[in-house]
């Protein structure tokens, strides 16, 4: 199932030829919660997916809707993350869980590919991104702020540093003021530093200045910081001096705070914030590569998550998708991401050599995975629907393999097939259910299934079963069914016969003999009755022939005789020899009865009325 | 739709039911139960939607249903009803009926009683007893009536081990649903489109009346009786057709309404406002039918998502009725009756399997693993 798609990697590293990067582990113990959250994720994203495809079909505001959906998807992920995050803090492994990684990648793709932020705004978005995803500072912050004397706390400067590294100037200044009040000797330095922070130019957020204006201001501010540093203003306080160096974008100073930043992309964004705030999207790749190299320092090699993010910074969308497919063993992420990017018209469709494009390939894989789950298969149907090339074939193959445990489930599967005109599957499902019903002696159910499939052959089978029961027991079972067949009687000839035969019995029971007689004869002459049953029918005629009054007219009697002759003539000679005495006696009796009736009928018809 | 709240619960819901309010209570319902299906481990869960203003620790906003407790249920939950304030009867796809007790003090659920194999098939070849799904259950404390795929009707009494009455082979097809008609009478619907009335006072195992639609024998999936007028019954069919019947006369329905595009799973009259009817279907929609709309109020047509339709009446003659209360559902005059129909679910995707209404509140469960709660039905 999909839960296994994530957890399997942790339990069996190297399974399926995929190397298992420690960063993308998910804690095996959290499996149950993961499944719960994953199901929510799959269902919510299914709703968004279907909505997007539908609005696409309506051809109105395509890319805008796609953008909205990206945001919505992020919110969904965020919602799921809420549960996971509470676990990550208590778990033994400090690594990022798979859902965290997915959200990280997703948000970055959103910023770079979908929102296409221009220079200036780009950095602001990246700052938000970093702030959102490096969460373990919150504990530290809380600890320091809640202590009695924050500025004396051992982590105090760490917190100030991290605020500065994340560009959270207001927060940093707030803490600095505490230091100023607590430590009057450093008050002067604090004031200057506070001033610098306040004056730092920030683009966006309703500013009307242009990029060039901002760059100019920033240059001036940078020079001012430079002056203070060179004057040795902060020389007595190493903490503040390092902060000033950070403000100047000094790479080494920033790198010193490696443990606080924890990741190279944090380093990248901080470095850009303080050295190239007006960075253009196309320039990102160079800075990203150098940041990665500097941060890793040649000791470690990049992990899969790093490769993915790097591909994103390089704007290589296909590379991102490819790396994600390899690293994340679950198709959910790449399938939805690719679909959304496709709707934003960002993917040039290059056909993969087996004929379908990348989006379709990923969606097919994801949906096939859903079908392997005992419950989530229903979601898979909609995904197949929106794969134009192979979706239908995949659906046909998968839907036949769903176990039909109850009638209600079978009805749902049937409805899916009927809505898509998958007639073969409808027939086969109805046949399976009808056979089951037949074996359980639920003849009414069996008939109901064959009516649904318009399966005349099966209806014939069921009618034969009824007739067999009648012959064995001498009475009909399930009269409520046979008496109330209605127009479904016409589904099969045998069924029609059954209905009419029962009607004959009813008429006889109500003593409406002439109508019964007419019906009986019609059953044979119109060839509604199967030949095997004629003997029974003729035998049924006997009581009518033995009645006091004449029921069958001469004409009708001739018909009866002809039927009998047809029946006996049809038998081969050696069959006649094999016939036991009962058979021959029956025929004899019938012939006698017919002859007698004929005589009476002729007499009756020849007699003038009233005389 | 601001008062509509959705919550994803990671299980496909087959049934949702409000806990019945005590007779004197005026406040809206606070508790509902859900049953799941198609899971390896199915559950019965109790949720609360109290009017609590507190925001939960993980930031969920008020009004969202909170899970109080749950318990494992063997087999899919095919039908479910509250027996009283504390006990829930659940019908399983394994053929057993279970009574669960909800302990309010420590918010737990426990099994109070279980009838195994209330429904089973007897294989004609091997005469082994295989499980047959129980499809419908209705109760009036302390009696419980169940019907199943094996065409059997059982009458149980809570706290009695054996069934009080069993009607074997009551039907040759699957009985899909059952409802109480009068004190000793029940009405069942089956998969060949018949309604059958059974009287438990009679000893013979035959229905006292059989109704069916003319035309194709479309299976009927759900049935509900009008809360005040016991002769009015609504049924929903596999083709999504809603039929209103008067069981006093005629073997044909009074009205036929083209409702949904696919199977109608449940139909409910509102217990205190029976001019309102609710139907939910495989096509993902949940319709709220409102016959209390007067023709003179033209403004109601602007209601978003609604449409109005005429009741189509069959040619059955209605006897002259001197009743002061003529039900809108049976009323004769087509020009006078207009109906407001609103779809409660925005953006339908997968089937709405179950719906329940009580007071001003509505709850429904879907195959998209979501619960929807609407608190202001008659705003």
Interface residues (C-beta under 8 A of the other chain):
Chain A: X35 X36 X37 X39 X40 X43 X44 X46 X47 X50 X51 X82 X83 X86 X374 X375 X378 X379 X382 X405 X406 X407 X408 X409 X411 X412 X415 X419 X439 X440 X441 X442 X443 X444 X445 X447 X448 X451 X477 X478 X480 X481 X484 X485 X486 X487 X488
Chain B: X8 X9 X10 X11 X12 X14 X37 X38 X39 X40 X58 X59 X76 X78 X93 X121 X122 X123 X124 X125 X130 X132 X133 X135 X149 X150 X151 X169 X171 X172 X173 X174 X190 X191 X192 X193 X194 X196 X207 X210 X212 X214 X215 X216 X217 X219 X238 X262 X263 X282 X347 X349 X350 X351 X367 X368 X369 X370
